[in-house]
Amino acid sequence: MRVPELDAVAQLFGIEVGYDKAALEALALDHKGIIGEQGMRHEAEMRETSSLLVDLRSDEDAAKLASRLILVDSISELWGHGVTWEETLAMCMRSKAALIEPHIREGRTFRVRVEALGVTYKTEDQVALIQERLGGLDLKGKVRLTDPDNSIIVLMDF
């Protein structure tokens, strides 16, 4: 995502978008003074990130942004994050009633996708990770890989 594009479209719609500007600036400072091809890659990393955690007031604001942002592949609701799996799952468990259960419940279908920047996981590795790491969430509903009501994305960033 290009951050300047996000800022411009948010301003166009009058949408308040919160994100960690300091983290983006720190990325720029970390790579200041690097020259050559490596420096150009780091500069591009700073200006364009593959994913960005933002705070929005509503799903409607997310839909408005997505309707005009050219480089956005998807917008997802964050249910949990952490440095370790344990931290991430603990956050998911704390927010389960408010965030997860309205979407993943009896009578609804879902699928789980595992994604990571620059890494492709084999199907069997994805299934093992999902069973091993997400089993504790006790997700209700029925798994449907094609055209589910909801998709859960496990985004691994390391």
N, C-alpha and C positions, 0 to 999 in steps of 0.2 A: 504494500500500500504506500502510496506517496502521501506523506503527511501534509504538504502544502495543498494538495487536492482535497484532502479531508477538511482542512481548515476553511478553504474557500467554499465548499459545498455546505458545510455547517453554517457558515455566515450567511449564505444565500437563503437558507431556510430558517434562519434565526434559531438554530439548535445549539444548545450548550453542550459542548463535548469536553469531557475531562480525560486527560491522559498525562502520563508522566513525562513532561517536557524536559525535566532534569536528566532523565535516563537517556533521552535522545541527544541532549547536549553533551553528556558524559561520553557517549559513543563517539561523538565528533572529536572531543578532546583526546580520547584514547588513541586516536589515529592521526592526530595533527602532526605534521612534519614527515609523514611517511610519503616517499616519492616513488615514482615509477608505476608499473602495472599494479603492484600490490597496493599502493596508495590510492589508485583510482578505484580498485575494488572496495577498499574500506570507505572511501568517500561515497560511493554508490550505496553501500550498506547503510550509511548514516541517513541518507536522504530517502531511501526506499527500504522499508522493512517488510518482511514476509507476513508478519502478524503484529498487531498492535492492540493492547488492552485499553479499551476506552470505557468511560462511564457515560451512560445516556439516561435520560429521564424516563423513556418509554420505548416499547416495541415499535410504536408508530414513528418515533424519531429514527430508529434504526432502519425501518422500511423506507423512509424518505431519503436518508443518506444512501442506502443501497440502490435506490432508483436512479441516482445521478452519478455515483462514483464509478468511474470506468474500470479502475484496476482492482476492484473488490471482488473476490471470488465468493465469499460468504461472510455473514455476520452471525455470530453464535453467542448464546447466553452462557456466561461463565458460572459453572456450578462449584468449582473448587480448583485450587492450585496450590503448589507447594514445592519445596526443594526435594522432598522425598515422596514416595508413594504413600507412606503412612500419613504425612501431613495433608496431602491432597485428598485422600479418602476420608480423613477426619473432618475436613472442611465440607466435603460432600455430605457426610452424615449429618452435620449440624444444619445444613440448609435443605435436607431432603424433603421435609414436609412442605416448605415454602416454594422450592424451586423444582425439585425432581418429580414429586408425586402428582402435581397437576398435569404433567405431560406423560409420564411413564407409569401407567396404572392398568388395572384390569379393563379389558375392552378396548385397549389401544395397542398399536403395534409400534415397534421400534427396531432400529439396527444400530450397531456400534462400528465405527470406523477408527482405525489407528493411523495417525499421520505424524510425520516428523520431517522437518526441513532437510532435504538432501538424502533421505533414507527411505527405501521402499521395503516394507515388511512382507514376507511371504504370507499367504493366507493362514497356513498352519501356525506361524509365529504370532499372528494377530489373534487367532482363536485362543492360543495358550495364554497370551498376555491378558486377554479379556477375562478368561476363566479364572486365572490366578489372581489378578489384581482387582477386578470389579465384582467378584462373587459376593463380597461382604455387603454390597449395596442392596442386595435382595430386590432386584428390579422386578416389578410386576408387569403384566402385559405379555404380549406374544411377540417373538422375534419374527420379523419379516424383512428380508434383505432387499426386496424390490418394492418400491413405492410404500414405505412405512409412514405412519403418522408423524413420527419424530426420528431424528438421527442424533445419536450421541457421538461426539467426536473426541477421541482421546488424542490431544495434541502434545507430543513429546518434544521438548526443547532442551537439548543439551549440547 
